[in-house]
Amino acid sequence: LSSDVDVVTMRSRTMFYASLMRLLSLDLNDNDTVFYAFLQPLTG
């Protein structure tokens, strides 16, 4: 990130990714196939 991004935006982004990872880890149960299927729209 550049120094031009304000603190509120960085905090919101951090909370978003933390919440996303919490949801992801609850539903995965160590299933790699589900993990890669979840990431597919983000990498495409």
CHARMM internal coordinates of N, CA and C (Angstrom, degrees):
IC EDIT
DIST 1 N 1 CA 1.4540
DIST 1 CA 1 C 1.5153
ANGL 1 N 1 CA 1 C 110.05
DIST 1 C 2 N 1.2826
ANGL 1 CA 1 C 2 N 114.69
DIHE 1 N 1 CA 1 C 2 N 148.25
DIST 2 N 2 CA 1.4565
ANGL 1 C 2 N 2 CA 118.74
DIHE 1 CA 1 C 2 N 2 CA 176.74
DIST 2 CA 2 C 1.5163
ANGL 2 N 2 CA 2 C 110.02
DIHE 1 C 2 N 2 CA 2 C -86.81
DIST 2 C 3 N 1.2984
ANGL 2 CA 2 C 3 N 115.40
DIHE 2 N 2 CA 2 C 3 N 168.70
DIST 3 N 3 CA 1.4618
ANGL 2 C 3 N 3 CA 119.98
DIHE 2 CA 2 C 3 N 3 CA 179.11
DIST 3 CA 3 C 1.5249
ANGL 3 N 3 CA 3 C 111.68
DIHE 2 C 3 N 3 CA 3 C -76.02
DIST 3 C 4 N 1.3376
ANGL 3 CA 3 C 4 N 117.42
DIHE 3 N 3 CA 3 C 4 N -5.75
DIST 4 N 4 CA 1.4679
ANGL 3 C 4 N 4 CA 121.46
DIHE 3 CA 3 C 4 N 4 CA -179.90
DIST 4 CA 4 C 1.5243
ANGL 4 N 4 CA 4 C 112.94
DIHE 3 C 4 N 4 CA 4 C -78.69
DIST 4 C 5 N 1.3346
ANGL 4 CA 4 C 5 N 117.98
DIHE 4 N 4 CA 4 C 5 N -14.98
DIST 5 N 5 CA 1.4588
ANGL 4 C 5 N 5 CA 121.67
DIHE 4 CA 4 C 5 N 5 CA -178.13
DIST 5 CA 5 C 1.5232
ANGL 5 N 5 CA 5 C 108.80
DIHE 4 C 5 N 5 CA 5 C -80.40
DIST 5 C 6 N 1.3283
ANGL 5 CA 5 C 6 N 116.39
DIHE 5 N 5 CA 5 C 6 N 130.54
DIST 6 N 6 CA 1.4603
ANGL 5 C 6 N 6 CA 119.10
DIHE 5 CA 5 C 6 N 6 CA -177.56
DIST 6 CA 6 C 1.5311
ANGL 6 N 6 CA 6 C 111.40
DIHE 5 C 6 N 6 CA 6 C -76.84
DIST 6 C 7 N 1.3106
ANGL 6 CA 6 C 7 N 115.55
DIHE 6 N 6 CA 6 C 7 N 163.01
DIST 7 N 7 CA 1.4601
ANGL 6 C 7 N 7 CA 122.63
DIHE 6 CA 6 C 7 N 7 CA -174.63
DIST 7 CA 7 C 1.5257
ANGL 7 N 7 CA 7 C 111.42
DIHE 6 C 7 N 7 CA 7 C -64.38
DIST 7 C 8 N 1.3143
ANGL 7 CA 7 C 8 N 118.45
DIHE 7 N 7 CA 7 C 8 N -37.09
DIST 8 N 8 CA 1.4643
ANGL 7 C 8 N 8 CA 121.64
DIHE 7 CA 7 C 8 N 8 CA -179.25
DIST 8 CA 8 C 1.5274
ANGL 8 N 8 CA 8 C 110.29
DIHE 7 C 8 N 8 CA 8 C -63.22
DIST 8 C 9 N 1.3189
ANGL 8 CA 8 C 9 N 116.96
DIHE 8 N 8 CA 8 C 9 N -42.25
DIST 9 N 9 CA 1.4617
ANGL 8 C 9 N 9 CA 120.72
DIHE 8 CA 8 C 9 N 9 CA 178.34
DIST 9 CA 9 C 1.5159
ANGL 9 N 9 CA 9 C 110.91
DIHE 8 C 9 N 9 CA 9 C -64.30
DIST 9 C 10 N 1.3289
ANGL 9 CA 9 C 10 N 117.13
DIHE 9 N 9 CA 9 C 10 N -43.47
DIST 10 N 10 CA 1.4668
ANGL 9 C 10 N 10 CA 120.11
DIHE 9 CA 9 C 10 N 10 CA 179.44
DIST 10 CA 10 C 1.5230
ANGL 10 N 10 CA 10 C 110.99
DIHE 9 C 10 N 10 CA 10 C -64.65
DIST 10 C 11 N 1.3222
ANGL 10 CA 10 C 11 N 117.66
DIHE 10 N 10 CA 10 C 11 N -39.93
DIST 11 N 11 CA 1.4620
ANGL 10 C 11 N 11 CA 121.55
DIHE 10 CA 10 C 11 N 11 CA 179.21
DIST 11 CA 11 C 1.5284
ANGL 11 N 11 CA 11 C 110.35
DIHE 10 C 11 N 11 CA 11 C -65.95
DIST 11 C 12 N 1.3214
ANGL 11 CA 11 C 12 N 117.05
DIHE 11 N 11 CA 11 C 12 N -41.83
DIST 12 N 12 CA 1.4685
ANGL 11 C 12 N 12 CA 120.89
DIHE 11 CA 11 C 12 N 12 CA 178.87
DIST 12 CA 12 C 1.5213
ANGL 12 N 12 CA 12 C 110.90
DIHE 11 C 12 N 12 CA 12 C -64.45
DIST 12 C 13 N 1.3115
ANGL 12 CA 12 C 13 N 116.51
DIHE 12 N 12 CA 12 C 13 N -41.82
DIST 13 N 13 CA 1.4597
ANGL 12 C 13 N 13 CA 120.77
DIHE 12 CA 12 C 13 N 13 CA 179.32
DIST 13 CA 13 C 1.5265
ANGL 13 N 13 CA 13 C 110.50
DIHE 12 C 13 N 13 CA 13 C -64.23
DIST 13 C 14 N 1.3187
ANGL 13 CA 13 C 14 N 116.87
DIHE 13 N 13 CA 13 C 14 N -42.16
DIST 14 N 14 CA 1.4621
ANGL 13 C 14 N 14 CA 121.29
DIHE 13 CA 13 C 14 N 14 CA 178.63
DIST 14 CA 14 C 1.5150
ANGL 14 N 14 CA 14 C 111.15
DIHE 13 C 14 N 14 CA 14 C -63.46
DIST 14 C 15 N 1.3254
ANGL 14 CA 14 C 15 N 117.45
DIHE 14 N 14 CA 14 C 15 N -43.71
DIST 15 N 15 CA 1.4656
ANGL 14 C 15 N 15 CA 121.00
DIHE 14 CA 14 C 15 N 15 CA 178.90
DIST 15 CA 15 C 1.5286
ANGL 15 N 15 CA 15 C 110.84
DIHE 14 C 15 N 15 CA 15 C -64.83
DIST 15 C 16 N 1.3318
ANGL 15 CA 15 C 16 N 117.17
DIHE 15 N 15 CA 15 C 16 N -38.68
DIST 16 N 16 CA 1.4593
ANGL 15 C 16 N 16 CA 120.95
DIHE 15 CA 15 C 16 N 16 CA 178.60
DIST 16 CA 16 C 1.5256
ANGL 16 N 16 CA 16 C 110.93
DIHE 15 C 16 N 16 CA 16 C -60.84
DIST 16 C 17 N 1.3218
ANGL 16 CA 16 C 17 N 116.70
DIHE 16 N 16 CA 16 C 17 N -50.12
DIST 17 N 17 CA 1.4639
ANGL 16 C 17 N 17 CA 119.84
DIHE 16 CA 16 C 17 N 17 CA -178.44
DIST 17 CA 17 C 1.5217
ANGL 17 N 17 CA 17 C 112.14
DIHE 16 C 17 N 17 CA 17 C -68.46
DIST 17 C 18 N 1.3204
ANGL 17 CA 17 C 18 N 118.00
DIHE 17 N 17 CA 17 C 18 N -34.40
DIST 18 N 18 CA 1.4692
ANGL 17 C 18 N 18 CA 120.27
DIHE 17 CA 17 C 18 N 18 CA 176.42
DIST 18 CA 18 C 1.5249
ANGL 18 N 18 CA 18 C 110.17
DIHE 17 C 18 N 18 CA 18 C -64.98
DIST 18 C 19 N 1.3239
ANGL 18 CA 18 C 19 N 116.98
DIHE 18 N 18 CA 18 C 19 N -43.10
DIST 19 N 19 CA 1.4687
ANGL 18 C 19 N 19 CA 120.86
DIHE 18 CA 18 C 19 N 19 CA 178.30
DIST 19 CA 19 C 1.5205
ANGL 19 N 19 CA 19 C 111.02
DIHE 18 C 19 N 19 CA 19 C -65.97
DIST 19 C 20 N 1.3115
ANGL 19 CA 19 C 20 N 116.70
DIHE 19 N 19 CA 19 C 20 N -40.96
DIST 20 N 20 CA 1.4553
ANGL 19 C 20 N 20 CA 121.03
DIHE 19 CA 19 C 20 N 20 CA 178.45
DIST 20 CA 20 C 1.5278
ANGL 20 N 20 CA 20 C 111.21
DIHE 19 C 20 N 20 CA 20 C -61.62
DIST 20 C 21 N 1.3103
ANGL 20 CA 20 C 21 N 117.23
DIHE 20 N 20 CA 20 C 21 N -43.29
DIST 21 N 21 CA 1.4614
ANGL 20 C 21 N 21 CA 120.34
DIHE 20 CA 20 C 21 N 21 CA 179.32
DIST 21 CA 21 C 1.5263
ANGL 21 N 21 CA 21 C 111.52
DIHE 20 C 21 N 21 CA 21 C -68.15
DIST 21 C 22 N 1.3232
ANGL 21 CA 21 C 22 N 117.29
DIHE 21 N 21 CA 21 C 22 N -34.64
DIST 22 N 22 CA 1.4641
ANGL 21 C 22 N 22 CA 119.75
DIHE 21 CA 21 C 22 N 22 CA 176.71
DIST 22 CA 22 C 1.5271
ANGL 22 N 22 CA 22 C 110.51
DIHE 21 C 22 N 22 CA 22 C -63.32
DIST 22 C 23 N 1.3203
ANGL 22 CA 22 C 23 N 117.01
DIHE 22 N 22 CA 22 C 23 N -45.41
DIST 23 N 23 CA 1.4633
ANGL 22 C 23 N 23 CA 120.92
DIHE 22 CA 22 C 23 N 23 CA 178.04
DIST 23 CA 23 C 1.5225
ANGL 23 N 23 CA 23 C 111.05
DIHE 22 C 23 N 23 CA 23 C -63.66
DIST 23 C 24 N 1.3062
ANGL 23 CA 23 C 24 N 116.00
DIHE 23 N 23 CA 23 C 24 N -42.13
DIST 24 N 24 CA 1.4514
ANGL 23 C 24 N 24 CA 120.78
DIHE 23 CA 23 C 24 N 24 CA -178.85
DIST 24 CA 24 C 1.5214
ANGL 24 N 24 CA 24 C 111.42
DIHE 23 C 24 N 24 CA 24 C -64.45
DIST 24 C 25 N 1.2990
ANGL 24 CA 24 C 25 N 117.54
DIHE 24 N 24 CA 24 C 25 N -43.87
DIST 25 N 25 CA 1.4638
ANGL 24 C 25 N 25 CA 120.18
DIHE 24 CA 24 C 25 N 25 CA -177.21
DIST 25 CA 25 C 1.5238
ANGL 25 N 25 CA 25 C 111.68
DIHE 24 C 25 N 25 CA 25 C -71.06
DIST 25 C 26 N 1.3142
ANGL 25 CA 25 C 26 N 118.35
DIHE 25 N 25 CA 25 C 26 N -25.88
DIST 26 N 26 CA 1.4574
ANGL 25 C 26 N 26 CA 120.38
DIHE 25 CA 25 C 26 N 26 CA 177.39
DIST 26 CA 26 C 1.5236
ANGL 26 N 26 CA 26 C 111.97
DIHE 25 C 26 N 26 CA 26 C -70.27
DIST 26 C 27 N 1.3162
ANGL 26 CA 26 C 27 N 116.33
DIHE 26 N 26 CA 26 C 27 N -38.04
DIST 27 N 27 CA 1.4574
ANGL 26 C 27 N 27 CA 120.40
DIHE 26 CA 26 C 27 N 27 CA -173.87
DIST 27 CA 27 C 1.5246
ANGL 27 N 27 CA 27 C 114.10
DIHE 26 C 27 N 27 CA 27 C -91.36
DIST 27 C 28 N 1.3066
ANGL 27 CA 27 C 28 N 118.77
DIHE 27 N 27 CA 27 C 28 N -14.98
DIST 28 N 28 CA 1.4607
ANGL 27 C 28 N 28 CA 120.67
DIHE 27 CA 27 C 28 N 28 CA -172.89
DIST 28 CA 28 C 1.5139
ANGL 28 N 28 CA 28 C 114.40
DIHE 27 C 28 N 28 CA 28 C -77.79
DIST 28 C 29 N 1.2946
ANGL 28 CA 28 C 29 N 117.43
DIHE 28 N 28 CA 28 C 29 N -45.64
DIST 29 N 29 CA 1.4702
ANGL 28 C 29 N 29 CA 121.65
DIHE 28 CA 28 C 29 N 29 CA -175.55
DIST 29 CA 29 C 1.5267
ANGL 29 N 29 CA 29 C 111.55
DIHE 28 C 29 N 29 CA 29 C 53.68
DIST 29 C 30 N 1.3333
ANGL 29 CA 29 C 30 N 116.99
DIHE 29 N 29 CA 29 C 30 N 43.55
DIST 30 N 30 CA 1.4714
ANGL 29 C 30 N 30 CA 124.47
DIHE 29 CA 29 C 30 N 30 CA 177.31
DIST 30 CA 30 C 1.5229
ANGL 30 N 30 CA 30 C 113.33
DIHE 29 C 30 N 30 CA 30 C 61.01
DIST 30 C 31 N 1.3170
ANGL 30 CA 30 C 31 N 117.31
DIHE 30 N 30 CA 30 C 31 N 31.21
DIST 31 N 31 CA 1.4596
ANGL 30 C 31 N 31 CA 121.96
DIHE 30 CA 30 C 31 N 31 CA 178.10
DIST 31 CA 31 C 1.5339
ANGL 31 N 31 CA 31 C 108.22
DIHE 30 C 31 N 31 CA 31 C -98.10
DIST 31 C 32 N 1.3362
ANGL 31 CA 31 C 32 N 116.80
DIHE 31 N 31 CA 31 C 32 N 105.82
DIST 32 N 32 CA 1.4582
ANGL 31 C 32 N 32 CA 121.21
DIHE 31 CA 31 C 32 N 32 CA -177.30
DIST 32 CA 32 C 1.5189
ANGL 32 N 32 CA 32 C 112.84
DIHE 31 C 32 N 32 CA 32 C -64.14
DIST 32 C 33 N 1.3150
ANGL 32 CA 32 C 33 N 118.00
DIHE 32 N 32 CA 32 C 33 N -34.17
DIST 33 N 33 CA 1.4594
ANGL 32 C 33 N 33 CA 121.57
DIHE 32 CA 32 C 33 N 33 CA -179.44
DIST 33 CA 33 C 1.5219
ANGL 33 N 33 CA 33 C 110.81
DIHE 32 C 33 N 33 CA 33 C -61.39
DIST 33 C 34 N 1.3148
ANGL 33 CA 33 C 34 N 116.86
DIHE 33 N 33 CA 33 C 34 N -43.69
DIST 34 N 34 CA 1.4669
ANGL 33 C 34 N 34 CA 121.08
DIHE 33 CA 33 C 34 N 34 CA 178.32
DIST 34 CA 34 C 1.5223
ANGL 34 N 34 CA 34 C 109.98
DIHE 33 C 34 N 34 CA 34 C -65.68
DIST 34 C 35 N 1.3187
ANGL 34 CA 34 C 35 N 117.21
DIHE 34 N 34 CA 34 C 35 N -39.07
DIST 35 N 35 CA 1.4617
ANGL 34 C 35 N 35 CA 121.40
DIHE 34 CA 34 C 35 N 35 CA 179.51
DIST 35 CA 35 C 1.5259
ANGL 35 N 35 CA 35 C 110.86
DIHE 34 C 35 N 35 CA 35 C -61.47
DIST 35 C 36 N 1.3247
ANGL 35 CA 35 C 36 N 117.62
DIHE 35 N 35 CA 35 C 36 N -48.18
DIST 36 N 36 CA 1.4613
ANGL 35 C 36 N 36 CA 120.66
DIHE 35 CA 35 C 36 N 36 CA -179.41
DIST 36 CA 36 C 1.5265
ANGL 36 N 36 CA 36 C 111.72
DIHE 35 C 36 N 36 CA 36 C -68.05
DIST 36 C 37 N 1.3064
ANGL 36 CA 36 C 37 N 117.69
DIHE 36 N 36 CA 36 C 37 N -34.64
DIST 37 N 37 CA 1.4646
ANGL 36 C 37 N 37 CA 120.55
DIHE 36 CA 36 C 37 N 37 CA 175.56
DIST 37 CA 37 C 1.5214
ANGL 37 N 37 CA 37 C 110.49
DIHE 36 C 37 N 37 CA 37 C -66.18
DIST 37 C 38 N 1.3277
ANGL 37 CA 37 C 38 N 116.84
DIHE 37 N 37 CA 37 C 38 N -35.85
DIST 38 N 38 CA 1.4587
ANGL 37 C 38 N 38 CA 121.55
DIHE 37 CA 37 C 38 N 38 CA 177.82
DIST 38 CA 38 C 1.5268
ANGL 38 N 38 CA 38 C 110.73
DIHE 37 C 38 N 38 CA 38 C -66.53
DIST 38 C 39 N 1.3269
ANGL 38 CA 38 C 39 N 117.36
DIHE 38 N 38 CA 38 C 39 N -39.48
DIST 39 N 39 CA 1.4611
ANGL 38 C 39 N 39 CA 121.19
DIHE 38 CA 38 C 39 N 39 CA -177.97
DIST 39 CA 39 C 1.5230
ANGL 39 N 39 CA 39 C 113.56
DIHE 38 C 39 N 39 CA 39 C -78.55
DIST 39 C 40 N 1.3002
ANGL 39 CA 39 C 40 N 118.80
DIHE 39 N 39 CA 39 C 40 N -17.27
DIST 40 N 40 CA 1.4591
ANGL 39 C 40 N 40 CA 122.04
DIHE 39 CA 39 C 40 N 40 CA -175.03
DIST 40 CA 40 C 1.5326
ANGL 40 N 40 CA 40 C 113.57
DIHE 39 C 40 N 40 CA 40 C -53.57
DIST 40 C 41 N 1.3327
ANGL 40 CA 40 C 41 N 120.72
DIHE 40 N 40 CA 40 C 41 N -48.16
DIST 41 N 41 CA 1.4727
ANGL 40 C 41 N 41 CA 119.01
DIHE 40 CA 40 C 41 N 41 CA 179.04
DIST 41 CA 41 C 1.5254
ANGL 41 N 41 CA 41 C 113.02
DIHE 40 C 41 N 41 CA 41 C -64.95
DIST 41 C 42 N 1.3234
ANGL 41 CA 41 C 42 N 117.75
DIHE 41 N 41 CA 41 C 42 N -26.44
DIST 42 N 42 CA 1.4594
ANGL 41 C 42 N 42 CA 121.09
DIHE 41 CA 41 C 42 N 42 CA -178.77
DIST 42 CA 42 C 1.5231
ANGL 42 N 42 CA 42 C 111.92
DIHE 41 C 42 N 42 CA 42 C -78.07
DIST 42 C 43 N 1.3223
ANGL 42 CA 42 C 43 N 117.57
DIHE 42 N 42 CA 42 C 43 N -26.06
DIST 43 N 43 CA 1.4618
ANGL 42 C 43 N 43 CA 120.85
DIHE 42 CA 42 C 43 N 43 CA -176.98
DIST 43 CA 43 C 1.5199
ANGL 43 N 43 CA 43 C 112.89
DIHE 42 C 43 N 43 CA 43 C -99.83
DIST 43 C 44 N 1.3228
ANGL 43 CA 43 C 44 N 117.15
DIHE 43 N 43 CA 43 C 44 N -11.50
DIST 44 N 44 CA 1.4633
ANGL 43 C 44 N 44 CA 120.81
DIHE 43 CA 43 C 44 N 44 CA -176.13
DIST 44 CA 44 C 1.4544
ANGL 44 N 44 CA 44 C 111.86
DIHE 43 C 44 N 44 CA 44 C -86.88
END
COOR INIT
IC SEED 1 N 1 CA 1 C
IC BUILD
